[in-house]
Amino acid sequence: MTIASVRNLSWIAKPLPGLLPSTCRETMDEAPEVFFLILSLQAAKQNSFHIKMSNHTTATARANILMLITAMIWGFAFVAQRAGMAHIGPFAYNAVRFFIGSLSLIPVIYFMDKRVAKRSFLSKTELFSGIAAGLILFFGASLQQIGLVSTSAGNAGFITGVYVVLVPIIGILWRHKTGWSIWIGVVLTVIGMYFLSIKEQMTIERGDLMVLLSTFFWANHVLFIAWISPKIDPIRLSSVQFLVVAILSGLTTYIIEPFEWHFVLDAKWPILYGGLLSVGVAYTLQVVAQRDAHPAYAAIILSSEAIFAVIGGVFLLNESMTIRAAFGCFLMLLGMVSAQLPDIIKYLKKE
């Protein structure tokens, strides 16, 4: 804007002298070009703030959508895992699935390495941390997969979600603080688990029990990853841990499980879904999304994978759920959300 055009705009401020400080009015009268230059700078600053806020809102919305897609992929992964058990054993399934998942992350690692000069492919810390995480993940994934032989995808999805409540409880051993909302979540989850899995004879299906036992390892895995991931590259860590699970599952298959290569071909689609989409694509989406997503909201959105597991089980596997079981799922979902309440309240106060 030229000085001449600024002078021509001086009439805009004439109705405002009573609303402006005396110094501003003097500046407006004696040097209108300076006054309007100040107004222009202030307007530009305000516009810049609104643009930043708009960009932040857009980034957050995009992150939430990506997290929802991730939850959907993971939820339908229970369907793939359940369907795969009709053709191949649980350990063989995990061996091939996690091997594919580990390989699928290599291009991501290569792409990210191009941004960093002189980056070694794998450090000792990443290697040993990946082995430790892989051991925990192996037990969690194995128990869950064994459970899926005899339980439904919907049940497995909701029971696996119990780890959300277990994380803060086990975190007490790691000297983490646990608030009142966690214990409300525990009560709701236990009651919901009763309605979902405990029969009138006070018995529990073997598959549900196996999946429930797996949640102890999922919770410890989350705590371990939360502790180690700030120190190392999380994608490298994941690639190593997935490879460890694949190797251990392969060895277990060789020892205790009947196996023929045509089993892999028969279960190719469930394996590819579990390896490429559930592990490779969904994990990458999670990493990208969590750069802009708040952890509390992310945890709740990801908890919706249980709902997608039920939807997939009903429409793709013709599974059914009683009203009693559905009520149990509802209580368990409330328990998962309750466990995240302190983080949500803290986030809303900041906003």
C-alpha positions in Angstrom: 0.0 0.0 0.0 1.4 3.4 -1.0 1.6 6.4 1.4 -0.8 8.3 -0.9 -3.4 5.6 -0.6 -2.9 5.5 3.2 -3.6 9.2 3.4 -6.8 8.7 1.4 -7.9 6.1 3.9 -7.6 8.5 6.9 -11.3 9.2 6.9 -11.9 5.6 8.1 -10.5 6.5 11.6 -12.3 9.8 11.9 -15.3 8.4 13.7 -13.0 6.5 16.1 -11.1 9.3 18.0 -13.0 8.7 21.2 -12.2 5.0 21.1 -8.5 5.5 20.6 -5.7 6.4 23.1 -4.5 10.0 22.9 -1.2 8.9 21.5 -2.9 7.0 18.7 -5.1 10.0 17.9 -2.1 12.3 17.8 -0.3 9.9 15.5 -3.4 9.6 13.3 -3.7 13.5 13.0 0.0 14.2 12.6 1.1 11.2 10.6 -1.8 9.2 9.2 0.5 7.1 7.1 2.3 5.8 10.2 -1.0 5.2 12.0 -2.5 3.2 9.2 0.8 1.3 8.8 0.4 0.2 12.4 -3.2 -0.8 11.8 -2.1 -2.8 8.7 0.6 -4.6 10.7 -1.8 -5.4 13.5 -4.4 -6.7 11.0 -1.7 -8.8 9.3 -0.6 -10.2 12.7 -4.3 -11.1 13.5 -4.8 -12.7 10.1 -1.6 -14.7 10.6 -2.9 -15.9 14.0 -6.2 -17.0 12.5 -4.4 -18.8 9.7 -2.3 -20.7 12.2 -5.3 -21.6 14.2 -7.1 -22.8 11.0 -4.0 -24.9 10.1 -3.9 -26.4 13.6 -7.6 -27.2 13.4 -7.2 -28.8 9.9 -4.2 -30.8 11.1 -6.0 -32.1 14.2 -9.1 -33.0 12.1 -6.9 -34.8 9.6 -5.1 -36.7 12.4 -8.4 -37.8 13.9 -9.6 -39.1 10.6 -6.3 -41.0 10.1 -6.6 -42.5 13.7 -10.2 -43.6 12.9 -9.0 -45.3 9.7 -6.3 -47.0 11.8 -8.8 -48.2 14.3 -11.0 -49.5 11.5 -8.1 -51.4 9.9 -7.2 -52.9 13.3 -10.8 -53.8 14.1 -11.3 -55.6 10.8 -7.9 -57.3 11.5 -9.7 -59.5 14.1 -11.9 -60.7 11.3 -8.8 -61.6 9.2 -7.2 -63.3 12.1 -10.3 -65.3 12.8 -10.8 -66.2 9.1 -7.2 -67.3 8.8 -7.6 -69.9 11.5 -9.7 -72.0 9.1 -6.6 -72.6 7.0 -3.5 -72.3 9.1 -2.3 -72.7 12.7 -2.0 -69.6 15.0 1.8 -69.7 15.3 2.3 -70.1 11.5 -0.2 -67.3 10.8 1.7 -65.0 13.2 5.1 -66.0 11.7 4.2 -65.1 8.2 2.1 -62.1 9.1 4.7 -60.4 11.3 7.5 -61.2 8.8 5.5 -59.4 6.1 4.8 -56.6 8.6 8.5 -56.2 9.4 9.4 -56.1 5.7 6.7 -53.6 4.9 8.3 -51.0 7.3 11.7 -51.1 5.5 10.6 -48.7 2.7 9.3 -46.3 5.4 12.7 -46.5 7.2 14.5 -45.9 3.9 12.4 -42.9 3.1 12.9 -41.4 6.6 16.7 -42.1 6.4 17.0 -39.9 3.3 16.2 -36.9 5.5 19.0 -37.7 8.0 22.6 -37.7 6.9 25.0 -40.4 8.1 22.4 -42.4 9.9 23.4 -46.0 10.7 20.8 -48.6 9.7 20.4 -50.0 13.2 22.0 -49.1 16.5 22.6 -51.5 19.4 19.9 -49.7 21.5 17.4 -50.2 18.8 18.4 -53.8 18.3 18.2 -54.9 22.0 15.1 -52.8 22.6 13.4 -54.4 19.6 14.3 -57.8 20.9 12.9 -57.1 24.3 9.7 -55.6 22.8 9.4 -58.5 20.4 9.5 -61.0 23.3 6.6 -59.3 25.1 4.7 -58.9 21.8 5.2 -62.6 20.9 3.4 -63.7 24.1 0.6 -61.2 23.6 0.1 -62.0 19.9 0.3 -65.8 20.5 -2.3 -65.9 23.2 -4.6 -63.6 21.3 -4.3 -65.7 18.1 -4.8 -69.0 20.0 -7.9 -67.5 21.6 -9.2 -66.5 18.1 -9.4 -70.2 17.2 -12.4 -70.6 19.4 -13.8 -67.1 20.1 -15.5 -64.5 17.9 -13.9 -61.5 16.4 -16.2 -59.2 18.3 -15.4 -60.8 21.7 -11.6 -60.7 20.9 -11.8 -57.0 19.9 -13.5 -55.9 23.2 -11.5 -58.2 25.5 -8.2 -57.0 23.9 -9.4 -53.5 24.7 -9.0 -54.3 28.4 -5.3 -53.4 28.1 -6.4 -49.7 28.0 -7.5 -50.1 31.7 -4.6 -52.4 32.6 -1.9 -50.0 31.5 -2.4 -47.5 34.3 -2.8 -50.3 36.9 0.4 -52.0 35.9 1.9 -48.6 35.6 1.8 -48.3 39.4 4.7 -50.8 39.5 6.5 -48.3 37.2 5.7 -45.6 39.8 3.1 -44.0 37.7 0.2 -42.2 39.4 -3.3 -43.7 39.2 -6.4 -41.5 39.6 -10.0 -42.2 40.6 -11.1 -42.5 37.0 -8.9 -45.5 36.5 -10.7 -47.5 39.2 -14.1 -46.5 37.8 -12.8 -47.8 34.5 -11.7 -51.1 36.2 -15.1 -51.6 37.8 -17.0 -50.9 34.6 -14.6 -53.2 32.6 -14.9 -56.1 35.1 -18.7 -55.9 35.1 -18.7 -55.6 31.3 -16.4 -58.6 31.1 -18.8 -60.6 33.2 -21.7 -59.9 30.9 -19.7 -60.5 27.8 -17.8 -63.7 28.6 -19.0 -65.3 31.9 -21.8 -67.9 31.3 -24.7 -68.7 33.6 -22.7 -71.6 35.0 -19.9 -69.1 36.0 -17.6 -70.5 33.3 -15.6 -68.7 30.7 -14.8 -69.9 27.2 -11.2 -71.0 26.6 -10.8 -68.5 23.7 -12.0 -65.5 25.8 -9.7 -66.6 28.6 -6.7 -66.7 26.2 -7.4 -63.3 24.8 -7.9 -61.9 28.3 -4.5 -63.3 29.3 -3.0 -61.6 26.3 -4.1 -58.2 27.5 -1.5 -58.4 30.3 1.3 -58.6 27.7 -0.3 -55.9 25.5 -0.4 -53.6 28.6 3.2 -54.2 29.4 4.2 -53.8 25.8 2.5 -50.3 25.7 4.4 -49.3 28.9 7.7 -50.6 27.5 7.2 -48.8 24.2 6.2 -45.6 26.0 9.4 -45.8 28.0 11.8 -46.6 25.2 10.4 -44.9 22.1 11.5 -41.4 23.0 15.1 -42.6 23.0 15.0 -44.4 19.7 13.4 -44.4 16.3 9.9 -46.0 16.8 9.6 -47.4 13.3 13.0 -49.2 13.5 11.9 -50.5 16.9 8.7 -51.8 15.4 10.4 -53.5 12.4 12.8 -55.3 14.7 10.1 -56.4 17.2 7.9 -57.7 14.4 10.9 -59.7 13.0 11.5 -61.2 16.5 7.8 -62.2 16.7 8.1 -63.8 13.2 11.2 -65.8 14.2 9.8 -67.0 17.5 6.5 -67.9 16.0 8.2 -69.8 13.2 10.3 -71.8 15.7 7.2 -72.6 17.7 5.4 -73.7 14.5 8.3 -76.1 13.7 8.2 -77.6 17.2 4.5 -78.0 18.0 2.3 -77.2 14.9 1.6 -79.2 11.8 2.6 -77.1 8.8 2.6 -77.3 5.0 3.3 -74.5 2.6 -0.1 -74.7 0.9 -1.6 -73.6 4.3 0.0 -70.1 3.6 -1.6 -70.0 0.1 -5.0 -71.0 1.5 -4.8 -68.2 4.0 -3.1 -65.7 1.8 -5.7 -62.9 2.0 -6.1 -63.0 5.8 -2.3 -63.1 6.1 -1.8 -60.2 3.6 -4.4 -58.1 5.4 -2.8 -58.8 8.8 0.7 -58.2 7.6 0.4 -55.3 5.1 -2.6 -53.4 6.3 -2.8 -54.2 10.0 0.9 -53.9 10.7 2.5 -51.9 7.9 -0.1 -49.4 6.7 -2.0 -48.9 10.0 1.1 -48.5 12.1 2.5 -45.9 9.7 -0.8 -44.0 9.7 -0.7 -44.1 13.5 2.8 -42.6 13.6 1.8 -39.9 11.1 -1.5 -39.1 12.9 -0.1 -38.9 16.4 2.1 -36.0 15.5 -1.0 -33.8 15.5 -3.4 -35.8 17.6 -3.7 -35.4 21.4 -2.8 -38.7 23.2 -6.1 -38.8 25.2 -8.2 -38.4 22.1 -6.0 -40.8 20.2 -6.5 -43.5 22.8 -10.2 -43.2 22.7 -10.4 -43.2 18.9 -8.1 -46.2 18.7 -10.3 -47.9 21.3 -13.1 -47.9 18.7 -11.3 -50.8 17.0 -13.4 -53.1 19.2 -16.6 -51.7 17.6 -15.2 -52.3 14.1 -14.3 -55.8 15.2 -17.9 -56.5 16.1 -19.2 -54.9 12.9 -16.8 -57.0 10.8 -17.7 -60.2 12.7 -21.4 -59.7 12.2 -21.3 -58.7 8.5 -18.3 -60.7 7.2 -18.3 -63.8 9.5 -22.0 -64.0 10.3 -21.3 -63.8 14.0 -24.1 -62.9 16.4 -24.1 -61.2 19.8 -26.7 -61.5 22.5 -28.2 -58.5 24.2 -26.3 -59.5 27.4 -23.0 -59.6 25.5 -23.8 -56.3 23.8 -24.5 -54.7 27.2 -21.1 -56.0 28.5 -19.4 -54.5 25.4 -21.0 -51.1 26.2 -19.8 -51.2 29.8 -16.3 -52.2 28.7 -16.2 -49.3 26.2 -17.3 -46.9 29.0 -14.5 -48.3 31.1 -11.9 -47.7 28.4 -13.1 -44.1 28.0 -13.1 -43.6 31.7 -9.5 -44.6 32.0 -8.6 -41.6 29.7 -10.7 -39.0 31.5 -7.9 -37.2 33.3 -6.0 -36.7 30.1 -9.1 -35.4 28.3 -9.9 -33.0 31.2 -6.3 -31.7 31.2 -6.4 -31.2 27.5 -9.8 -29.3 27.6 -8.4 -27.0 30.3 -5.4 -26.1 28.1 -7.8 -25.4 25.2 
